[in-house]
């Protein structure tokens, strides 16, 4: 399951970064939030950090853009996660 969520997040972040003005971005961000909740429920803040680290490295390597602005989509899941 983790592998599938990671691949889905990569697709979602990549779409949002490459198409910031598309109307579908809003729906993609909602799904990113949902996945963050799933990850947090399963593994806490450590899971969020680990996934985001791996995803960031891959996206930056593939499209040379950083998904860092999207970290804030997971704010509110924990007091420890504040971006």
C-alpha positions as CSV (number, residue, x, y, z in Angstrom):
1,X,0.0,0.0,0.0
2,X,2.8,2.4,0.8
3,X,4.3,2.1,-2.6
4,X,0.9,2.8,-4.2
5,X,0.4,5.9,-2.1
6,X,3.9,7.1,-2.9
7,X,3.4,6.7,-6.6
8,X,0.0,8.5,-6.3
9,X,1.5,11.4,-4.4
10,X,4.3,11.7,-6.9
11,X,1.7,11.9,-9.7
12,X,-0.4,14.4,-7.8
13,X,2.5,16.7,-6.8
14,X,3.9,16.5,-10.3
15,X,0.6,17.5,-11.9
16,X,0.1,20.4,-9.5
17,X,3.6,21.7,-10.0
18,X,3.5,21.4,-13.8
19,X,-0.1,22.7,-14.2
20,X,-0.7,25.3,-11.4
21,X,-3.5,27.1,-13.2
22,X,-5.6,24.0,-14.2
23,X,-8.9,23.7,-12.4
24,X,-8.1,20.1,-11.5
25,X,-5.4,21.3,-9.0
26,X,-8.0,21.9,-6.3
27,X,-9.2,18.3,-6.5
28,X,-5.6,17.0,-6.6
29,X,-4.8,19.0,-3.4
30,X,-7.8,17.4,-1.7
31,X,-6.5,14.0,-2.5
32,X,-3.0,15.0,-1.2
33,X,-4.7,15.9,2.1
34,X,-6.5,12.6,2.2
35,X,-3.3,10.6,1.6
36,X,-1.5,12.7,4.3
37,X,-4.3,11.7,6.8
38,X,-3.9,8.1,5.8
39,X,-0.2,8.2,6.3
40,X,-0.4,10.0,9.6
41,X,-3.0,7.6,10.9
42,X,-0.8,4.7,9.9
43,X,2.6,6.0,11.0
44,X,2.4,9.5,12.6
45,X,4.6,12.4,11.8
46,X,7.5,10.1,11.0
47,X,5.5,8.6,8.1
48,X,4.8,12.1,6.8
49,X,8.4,13.1,7.0
50,X,9.7,9.9,5.4
51,X,7.2,10.0,2.5
52,X,7.8,13.7,1.8
53,X,11.5,13.3,1.8
54,X,11.4,10.4,-0.7
55,X,8.9,12.2,-2.9
56,X,10.7,15.5,-2.8
57,X,14.0,13.8,-3.9
58,X,12.3,12.0,-6.8
59,X,10.2,15.0,-8.0
60,X,13.2,17.3,-7.9
61,X,15.3,14.8,-9.8
62,X,12.6,14.2,-12.4
63,X,11.1,17.7,-13.1
64,X,13.5,20.0,-11.2
65,X,10.8,21.5,-9.1
66,X,10.3,21.3,-5.4
67,X,7.0,20.2,-3.8
68,X,7.9,22.0,-0.6
69,X,5.0,24.5,-0.9
70,X,2.5,21.6,-0.6
71,X,3.8,20.5,2.8
72,X,1.3,22.9,4.4
73,X,-1.5,20.8,3.0
74,X,-0.9,18.4,5.9
75,X,-0.9,21.1,8.5
76,X,-3.5,20.3,11.2
77,X,-2.8,16.6,11.3
78,X,-0.4,17.0,14.3
79,X,1.0,19.9,16.3
80,X,4.4,18.7,15.2
81,X,3.7,19.2,11.5
82,X,3.7,23.0,11.0
83,X,4.7,24.3,7.5
